[in-house]
Amino acid sequence: MNEAMKVNNIEEYMKPLDIEVAQNFVYGYTEPGLLSSFTYGALASFVDMSHFLLIFSPDEIVLVGLTLMGDFSDTYARIPRQDIELFKAKKGLVQYKIEIKVKGEKKLKFKANKMIAAAKWQKGNLVFLESNNWYQS
């Protein structure tokens, strides 16, 4: 439980994928859609919310799927920078809103809380990524 909230586990998980991690990753999630909110009501966040590690590098953004319990779900997607039409990271009071538009796809919207009790690295990584302009040129 919570294996993806520990830096050592994240580094080990990324090695076979040849993805380098330092302070270039954050935990993010998507919120339930409007349709599922009507369908499932209060349970929508458990049914339709997705959790990810978002890893930013100069060449790509990698989305690693997580379970509700914070474990790796063994799914990931690599998005080459040249396929990204739009990237925005808006800093809010308690979270960042991250938007990624991939060529030929819908806009992906994530939220990344500034602080997470189980992931002490989140706050520092957000500061690092913001200071490096999220690796945007």
Disulfide bonds with the S-S distance in Angstrom:
none
